């Protein structure tokens, strides 16, 4: 049996759940995540739009898919214009520093209730940053939803 090799181009580098301290508007990414991806820049979005439940961290290529999808819509669509305004003002670009920390504007953390600790939740090609207490509440419902989706996928 051969060894499992994880390379820098892994399509799902962000797995697992980690709790880290928030220090001076910075959060350290798990070492496993930093080793599994070559991405050093992330687009951080207050998510879901208008609900402000958590922060969604997207690699630039994933963000670009959203932008392209919006760009292809007619300029006369007022609902699209409202969505673009809210989305564009909910975004921050963040770079990993030399020790693997992301620095974000305080307003991003405050808007989703993150104060002293951050729950980092892997979502395969992206990840989320949560207030730990809020995440625990949502996790119970997520388990039910996930079980239903897996049944539909015949897994």
Buried (B, 14 or more C-beta within 10 A) or exposed (E): EEEEEEEEEBEEBBBEBBEBEBEEBBBBBBEBBBEBBEBBEBBBBBBEEEEBBBBBBBBEEBBEEBBEEBEEEEEEEEEEEEBBEEBEEBBBEBEBEEEBBBEBEEEBBEBBBBEEBBBBBBEEBBBBBBBBEBBEEEEEEEEEEEEEEEEEEEE
